[in-house]
C-alpha cells in the first residue's frame, strides 16, 4: 500500500514557446494549478 501526491504548475505560470530569442514568442498557453492525491494498493 502506498500514498502518493502530485502537484503541477504550483506558481501558475503560463507555458511559453519562443523562436530564436525571448523577443519572438510563438505560443502561450495557460493552465491552472493541479493537485492529485491518492492511495494505491497492490493485491
C-alpha positions in Angstrom: 0.0 0.0 0.0 1.3 3.5 -0.8 0.2 7.1 -0.6 1.0 9.5 -3.4 0.7 13.2 -4.2 1.3 15.0 -7.5 1.5 18.8 -7.9 1.7 20.6 -11.2 2.1 24.3 -12.1 2.3 25.5 -8.4 3.3 29.0 -9.4 0.5 29.2 -12.0 2.9 30.4 -14.8 1.9 30.3 -18.5 3.8 27.9 -20.8 5.6 29.9 -23.5 7.4 28.9 -26.6 9.9 31.2 -28.3 11.5 31.2 -31.7 15.2 32.2 -31.6 15.1 34.5 -28.6 12.7 35.7 -25.9 11.7 38.6 -28.1 9.9 36.3 -30.5 7.1 34.4 -28.7 5.4 31.8 -30.9 2.8 30.4 -28.5 1.5 31.0 -25.0 -0.7 28.5 -23.1 -2.5 28.9 -19.7 -3.1 26.1 -17.3 -4.4 26.1 -13.8 -2.8 24.5 -10.7 -3.4 20.8 -10.4 -3.2 18.7 -7.2 -3.7 14.9 -7.2 -3.6 12.8 -4.0 -4.3 9.1 -3.6 -3.8 5.7 -2.1 -2.6 2.8 -4.2 -2.9 -0.8 -3.1 -1.4 -3.8 -4.9 -3.3 -7.1 -4.3 
